[in-house]
Amino acid sequence: MVFAALGDRLSVERGAEPGLALEVVGSFAEALGGELGENLVLRAAAAFFAAAGREAPPLRFLLEKNLPVAAGLGGGSADAAACLRLLGRMFPGVVEPVGVERIALSLGADVPMCLRSTTQLVGGVGE
């Protein structure tokens, strides 16, 4: 597995409204349509705080969707991994690295690879 320079971009900031929110912009934003509640970014964030045993604070994610949806390029998995990395930086030590790895695998077979974002030789389901 190798990673290209082109990809989606994810940012997060403290939200004004309670809970987790996601806004999607970019060339392929429209392709996600009404599926935002099931988006891997929100699922990753919810799993992160569930693993920490705490309620998610108000957070607003902005996803710039530059990769086609469901094209087999791992865009959603990379977005989920980016979310976990961002939350790890925002809330250091809240979830141990092994816990983040478990969350990543629970979200999809290639999310752990995307969490590392380095060229890898993998087998099985990608773990």
SVG drawing of the C-alpha trace seen along z (x, -y; Angstrom):
<svg xmlns="http://www.w3.org/2000/svg" viewBox="-30 -29 37 42">
<polyline fill="none" stroke="black" stroke-width="0.4" points="0.0,0.0 1.3,-3.4 -0.1,-6.9 -0.5,-9.6 0.1,-13.3 -3.5,-14.0 -6.2,-13.4 -9.0,-14.8 -8.3,-17.4 -9.8,-17.3 -9.8,-20.0 -11.6,-20.3 -12.5,-23.1 -14.5,-23.6 -18.1,-23.8 -20.8,-26.2 -23.5,-23.5 -23.4,-20.4 -22.2,-17.2 -20.2,-16.3 -20.9,-18.1 -19.5,-17.6 -19.4,-19.9 -18.2,-18.6 -16.9,-20.8 -14.8,-20.2 -15.0,-18.6 -16.7,-15.4 -18.8,-16.7 -22.0,-16.3 -21.5,-12.6 -21.8,-12.1 -25.3,-13.5 -27.3,-12.8 -24.9,-10.2 -23.1,-12.5 -24.5,-10.8 -22.8,-7.6 -19.6,-9.2 -16.5,-7.6 -15.2,-10.8 -18.1,-11.1 -18.0,-7.4 -14.3,-7.7 -14.9,-10.7 -17.8,-9.0 -15.7,-5.8 -12.7,-7.9 -14.8,-9.4 -16.7,-6.2 -13.3,-4.5 -12.3,-7.3 -15.5,-6.8 -16.6,-10.4 -19.2,-12.4 -17.9,-14.0 -17.4,-17.8 -18.9,-20.1 -16.7,-19.7 -17.1,-20.8 -15.2,-18.9 -14.6,-20.3 -13.9,-17.8 -12.6,-18.9 -13.5,-16.0 -10.9,-15.8 -11.1,-12.1 -14.1,-10.4 -16.5,-8.6 -16.4,-4.8 -13.6,-4.7 -11.5,-2.2 -8.8,-4.8 -9.3,-4.6 -10.5,-8.2 -13.1,-7.5 -10.6,-5.3 -7.9,-8.0 -10.5,-10.5 -11.3,-8.4 -7.6,-7.9 -7.1,-11.7 -9.9,-12.2 -8.3,-9.9 -4.9,-11.6 -6.5,-15.1 -8.4,-14.0 -5.2,-12.4 -3.5,-15.8 -6.4,-17.8 -6.9,-15.4 -3.5,-13.8 -3.5,-10.7 -7.3,-10.4 -7.1,-7.2 -3.9,-5.1 -2.3,-4.4 -3.4,-0.7 -6.9,-1.9 -6.7,-4.1 -5.4,-1.2 -8.4,0.9 -10.8,-1.9 -9.2,-2.2 -9.6,1.6 -13.2,1.5 -13.9,-1.2 -12.5,0.8 -9.7,3.1 -7.6,0.3 -8.1,-2.4 -5.1,-1.1 -2.9,-1.4 -4.2,-4.9 -3.6,-5.8 0.1,-5.1 0.2,-6.8 3.4,-5.1 4.2,-2.7 3.4,0.8 3.3,4.4 0.2,5.9 -1.7,9.2 -4.9,10.6 -7.5,7.9 -4.9,5.3 -4.2,5.3"/>
</svg>
